[in-house]
Amino acid sequence: MLVEITKNSLMNAIQYVIKAVAANSSIPILQGIHIQAGADGVTFTASNTSMTIQSMIAQDGVSLTVKRTGAIVIPSRYFHDIIRKFNGDKVILEIKVPMILSIVSGHSQLRLCGMDPTEFPSIDDGEAFPSTKLRISTSLLRSTIKQLAIVASTSETSPILTGVSLECSNDCLNLIATDGVRLAYRALHLEDATHNSLNAVIPAKNLYELSKILNKTDDTTGLKVESALIEGTFPSIKNVIPQSYLCEIAVDTACLLKAVECVTVMASEQVIRLVANADTLKLLSKTADVGDIQNEIPLLEMCGEEFVVSLNGKFFIDILRNIDCEIIRLRYSGKTSPIVVLPDDSLMSTLFLITPVMTR
């Protein structure tokens, strides 16, 4: 293998795939990055068995020139840290001796001991099994993952809840995540998708890593991410979402977020209280032997009776930070029913639930 590549192109590829490196794996080869140089370009791949990320740089004679094909797996941490500190604009990757990668940039020379590339897990090319293809804009996928991934459970006691459920029928994709206390639901309309059918649960942590990659660029050319699925049946939400409500209020999202963040600081066990009156929403919390706090924000609209409800402040903050809408609506359906949080935007088919905390 003999490859000439710009440092920027190389670093971009490494930073994408290193998110999938199994840092503490007992399998040494999963701590490495697979490099495959072919006639069309160079592919960098990393895998932790749950997720595989692949970044392909096409040969163009400017950012990349492949002079000799070949493959090797090299230790990711050393490779990433050293390339990052190189001063040269060009990097030469060459295998002169079997399982040894020579790296030259400017006045720097490095040799890394590699591993057999044939032992590295292969990424699915999509031809082995029938597949469903969905086309979604990068920005829409990024915002959707951001809203749902934070709601998924982090406890392995119920593995199915650590994932995000995807159900697709024709041109509608429904995504659901819940940890048993909170729930997030979003429906996406898909264009040119009249015969699609999909039912899968993807680990939320894998989707979160994907969203971080998408945050860096809208250009996903040459980027491929493969995720394992979680087996099991995701709980139905049909009987969870309240169908009627006693009160609905509209508030400024940024204003409410600041108020919730403020009162949660003083909240014992992160429990805050919301009191909805005719024209204001009061937020209160206290910690015994420390003190208490009260904040209030104006209501933009109120329909129904006044109410008092206690919530987990941290869980509420997570929802508000990711709702992507200037005004939200809160629906109260009773002391034991979940609070429904809705963006005040008819174009967003998004809904959040948060279960009240029972207090005396």
Secondary structure, 3 states (H helix, E strand, C coil): CEEEEEHHHHHHHHHHHHHHCCCCCCCHHHHEEEEEECCCEEEEEEECCCEEEEEEEECCCCCEEEEECEEEEEEHHHHHHHHHHCCCCEEEEEEEECCEEEEEECCEEEEEECECHHHCCCCCCCCCCCCCCCCCCHHHHHHHHHHHHCCCCCCCCCHHHHEEEEEEECCEEEEEEECCCEEEEEEEECCCCCCCEEEEEEEHHHHHHHHHHHHHCCCCCCEEEEECCCCCCCCCCCCCCCCCCCEEEEEEHHHHHHHHHHHHCCCHHHEEEEEECCCEEEEEEEECCCEEEEEEEECCEEEECCEEEEEEHHHHHHHHHCCCCCEEEEEECCCCCCEEEEECCCCCCEEEEECCCCCC
